[in-house]
Amino acid sequence: MKHLKLFIVFAAIGLSFTFVQNKPTLYLIGDSTVRNTGRPMCGWGEMIGLYIDSTKINISNQAMAGRSTRTFIKEGRWAKLLSTIKQGDYLIMQFGHNEGSKPDTTKAGYRGVLNGTGQETVDLVWPDGKPETVHTYGFYLRQFVQEAKAKGAIPIICSMIPRNDWKDGKVLRADASHGKWAAQIAKEEGVYFINLNNITALKYEAMGQEKVKAFFPNDHTHTNVEGATINAASVVDGLKLLTDCKLNNYLKANN
């Protein structure tokens, strides 16, 4: 009987350990607006733990400053994540701030992509003789989505957070460019979309230009901790609009 009781105790411990180890993971990919360790600047992915219950789901912020959809793949960051993502995990992606340059073999063109969501390409040859085919912004988003889905994960596309750019009292949107293309890929691939660009822009407009200025200590793109917290809350606001998205089950009770 004593041995049986010990067996039950150890079995329970083992089951508990397995449960913790098998928690789903929320992966985040993107640029410095998602993860930025150069304080006072801060990415919203660093603050998402204020709203997501990490006792129930792991949070793995794989975003990297300065990266575009193209360079995130080119540098092997996506392949590394893809080797660990599993059935039931979630992937939130937010790119767009670093895609704007003309793709070429200059320093400025290293991270640029073609506009749109089509199959257009441009072929480059780097000084070391290595060839590279550059695709559209939508092409790379589609790759993230399709390859994550193939591993059983649930992708969520976000449009990029708005910059501190205003005209006539309104925040300039990305709804004619990267925001539009992000929404288009989400619709075509049948995955969740959060219009983060518009959700946060509406908050900024309600606060007013002068108050919002304080969230951008260095430039018009990178927020501080307070601004990042607002953007993390906007992600959660967007999630709540996706009423059938089970990631909502992992929100903290007070959100």
Secondary structure, DSSP 8 states (H G I E B T S, - for coil): -HHHHHHHHHHHHHHHHHHHHT--EEEEEESTTT---STTB--GGGTGGGTB-TTTSEEEE---TT--HHHHHHTTHHHHHHTT--TT-EEEEE--TT--S--SSSTGGGS--BSSSSS--EEEE-TTS-EEEE-BHHHHHHHHHHHHHHTT-EEEEE-----S-EETTEE---TTTHHHHHHHHHHHHT-EEE-HHHHHHHHHHHH-HHHHHTT-SSSSS--BHHHHHHHHHHHHHHHHH-TT-GGGGGB-TT-
